Amino acid sequence: MPSLARRCRPGCGIILPRRVTEAYLDSKAEILHIRFSEPKRVECGEPLPLKTLATIFRDEDTNEITAIEILKPEDLLNELNHIFST
């Protein structure tokens, strides 16, 4: 997860929180869900500007990142590695 956090800032223009409260990997479905905090009321999702399907969830009131969900996390790391190598 540190590798993901280091690459998201320059690759996607976002800074992921450092504190993780929950992480879940469904290896069969290839989904990684990382929770940083609970939203105060409601959270809304927005896709990252990447080929890999990844969604950032933000607290609707504070705009703080509360979670990230990634389909095929290995593909995301490969995509971000490619961004860095070009």
Residue, then its C-alpha position, 0 to 999 in steps of 0.5 A: m500500500p505504501s507503493l500505491a500511496r507514493r504513486c497516486r500523488p504524481g500519477c493521479g494528482i491526489i494525496l491519499p491519507r496515511r492512516v488506514t482504518e480498514a483494508y480488504l482484498d477480494s482476490k477472486a474478484e480482484i478488488l482492493h478496498i482501503r478505508f481511511s476514515e468514516p464519513k461524517r454523514v455521506e460519502c460520494g465517489e469519483p473515478l480516478p483519471l486512469k485506464t484502471l477502474a479505481t474510485i476515490f470516496r470523499d466525505e461530502d461535507t469536508n471533501e476529505i478522502t475516506a476510501i479508495e476502491i480499485l478493481k485489479p490493483e495489480d493493473l493500477l500499479n503497473e499503470l502507475n509504474h508506466i506513467f513514471s517510466t515515461 
